[in-house]
């Protein structure tokens, strides 16, 4: 997010009763694993994350995002909301059809391409399996979250180029000790600059079809401190729901809205029809 405005994709405040975001968490307990055992856990959960990302290409889902700036007394001073229908291609490309996007009223933050990238990347998914070699993992131990027993890792990229457009996750992940998949993450996207700051976002996942842990809810209550000394208090809420296996269809539009090309994924795994998504041709 840049000074003067915020960057983020479709958020809507999710009714807290629909998902238990206030999970009961125990203390992190040291687990004396050796380096071989830790490396084995990392190898297995990153492989499962890769499988999960591929499985996600067989699904369509809805995302509702809301970003708000907060003033004195907790008053909301501006809102950015964007609801979308989303799907992924086998290549990992995201496609979005905006279903609701009222005129933003946020004035203190600027919503940037990096914010939008984080909303579809590090915020819900934390780590891209293809970039595992670029990260350092520090094993902290085990922690119980509700009924789940998890391995806890601090994660950060080995090297960060501040001029790079590539986004990395820095923060903490919780890996279920049975399924060996990420079930929760808390961190933010980097690199940052003095004029571009990003919130710490906490994301919970939910089990879909009894097999994969998909993002369910992301939230942040953070203060962004810019190099100029400006401090902006903001709140972010994102829900991901209505996961359905289905055929994805992508419509490429020209600048005037004229359809140029239609692409369909006719994978045998995709049996249900889904609404088209659109992408503006550069």
N, C-alpha and C positions, 0 to 999 in steps of 0.2 A: 504494500500500500504506500502511496506517495503522499507527501504533505499536501493538504488541500482537499483530498478526497480518498475514497477507498476502492479496492479492487476485489470484487468477488462475484461469484456466480450464484444465481438463484437460491435464496435462502428463505425459509419461512419458519417462524417459531413453531416448533413441534410441541404438541400437548404433552407435558411431561408424564402424564399417566399412561401414554401409549408405549413407553419404553422405560425400563428402570435404569435411568442414568445415574441414580445415586446408589451405585453398587456397593455392597459391603466388602471392604478391602481389609485384609489383615496386614501385618507387618511383613516386610521383606526379610526372609530368613536365609542366612548364608547356607549355601549348599556346596560342600567341598568336592566339586567335580574337578577332574584333571583336564588339561588342555585338550586331550584327545576326545574326551566325552563332550566338552563344550563345542569343539569343532564339529563333532558329529551332529549335535542338535542344530547348529547353524546351517550345516549342509542340508539336513532334512527339511527344516522349515523353509529355507529359501527355495528348495525344489518344490515343496508344496505350494508356496506362493506363486511360483511360475505356473504350476498346473491350475491354480485358482484364477490367475489372470487370463489364461487361455479359456477356461470354462466360462468366464464372464462374457466372452465374445458370443456365447450362445444365449445370452440373456438381454432383455430390455428392461429398463427401470425408470422410475421418476425420481427427480431430485428437486427439493424445494429449499431455497437458500434465502436468508435474510441477514443483512448487516445493518447495525444501528450504531450511531454515535450517541454518547451519553453525556449530558451536561450536569450542571449543579443540581443537587437534590435528586439525582437519578432520572431527570427528565430526558426523554428521547429528543434529540436535536435534528436527527435526519435518519432516513431509512433507504436502503437499497435492497430490492427484492427481485428475485429471478427464479421462476419455476420452469423446469425443463423435462423433456423426455429424452433419455440418453441410451445410446448403444455403442458398442465397440466393434471395429473390424478385427480380423485375424491379425493384422499388422500391429494392433494396439492403438490405432487412431481412434479418437473419440469423435462422435457425431452427436449433435444436439439440435433438438427442435424446441424453441422457446414457446411455452404455453401461457406464460403470464409474466409481464415485465412492465409494471407501472413506472411512471416517470420518477427517477430517484430524487430524493430530497436532501441527500447528504452533501454537505458543503465543506466539511473539514478534512475530508480524505478524497483521494483520487483512486479510482479502481483501474488497475493496470493489467496488462497482459500477464505479468508474473502472478498477480493475484488469481486470475482466472486459471492459470496453469496449476497453481497450488490447490485450488478448489477441486480440480479434477485429477490431481496427482498426489502430492505428498500429504495433503490433509486427510483424504479418505484411505489412502493405500500405504503411506509412509515410504516404503522402499521399493524401488523398481528392481525386480529380480535380475535384470540385465546389468545392473550397476553394483552388484554385491561386492565385486572386487575393489570398488572405490571406497568402501566403508570400513571403519574400525568398530568392532563389537566388544563391549565390556560386560562380562557376565556378573550380575549383582546377587543372584540367588533365586529363591522361589517365593511366590506370593499367592495367597488365596483370594480370588475375586468371586464373591457369591459361591457358586458350587464348582467353580473352575480352579484348578491348580495350574499355575503358570510359571514359566521361566521368565525372568526379567533381564532385559539387556538395555544398556545405554548405547546409543548409536550416533556416530558422527562421520562425516566424510573425511578421508585422509588428507585431501588437498582441496581447497576451494579457490577458484579463480573469480574474483569479484566482478570481472568484466564478462564472465561467461553467462550465456542465456540459459544454460542447463540448471535445473533446480534440484537441490539435494535436501534430504531430511536430516535434521539434527534433533535428537530428543530421546525418548524411551519407548520401547515396545514390550508387550506382554504376549508370550507364546504359550498356547495351551499345551500342557505336557503330555496329553494323550493324542490329539490330532496333529500336534506340531504345526500349527498355523497361528498367525498373528490374530489375536482377538481384541486387542486394544492398543492404541498408540497415543502418544502425547508429545508434541514437538512442533516445529515450524519449518518453513522453507527458507533456504539460503541459496545464494549470497544476499546480503543486505548492503545498503549504502546509508549515508547519513540522511538522505532524503527519501529513502525507500525502506520502510520497516514492515515487518509481518508478524501477525499474532501467533501465540502459542495455542495450538488447537488440539483438543482431546477428542478422539474418535473411538466409538464402540462399534463392534461388529456383531452380527447375528448369524446364526446357522441357517442356511437356506438349503432346502431339499435334503437335509440330513447329512450333507457332505462338505459344503464349503462355508467359510466364514466371510460374509459380505458386509461392507460398511452399512450401518443402520442410522447412526446419528453422530454429528460432530458439533462441538460447541467451543466457544472461547469467550472469556471476559478478561480483556487485557487493556493495558495502557501502552500506546505506541509513543516512544520518545524520539523525536527527530533531532538532527544535528543543530537546528536553529534554536532548540530549547522548547519548541512547541510539544505539548503533551496532549494526545487525543485518547480519550477513553472510549472503547468500542466493545460491542457485543456481537457475536456471530452464532447463528443457529442453522444447521443444515440437516435435513432428513433425506434418507434414501429408502425408497420403498417400492412396492408393487413389482418385485423381481419376477419376471416371467420368461420362460424359454420361448423363443420366437425367431422368426425370420426378420433380419434387419434390411431396410431399404434406404439407400442414400440418394437424395436428389441434389444434383449440382446446379446451382442457380447462377445466372449472369447478374450483373449489377442492377439491371432493370427488373429482375425477378423472373426472367424467362428461363424455363427449364432447358438445360443443355444436355445433361446425361443422367440416366438413372442406373444405379448399381444395386444388384440384389445378391444377398448371400443365400444360396439355395442349399446350404448344408443339410444333410439328412437328419442332423441332430435338432434342427430348428423346425418344429412342426406348426407352431402357432404364428398367425399373421400379426404384424405390428405396424403402427403408424409410421409414415416416412419421416426421415430426419432431413435437415437441409444444411448445406454448407455454402457460404458465399464464395464465389470464385474470385481469386485475387486479381 
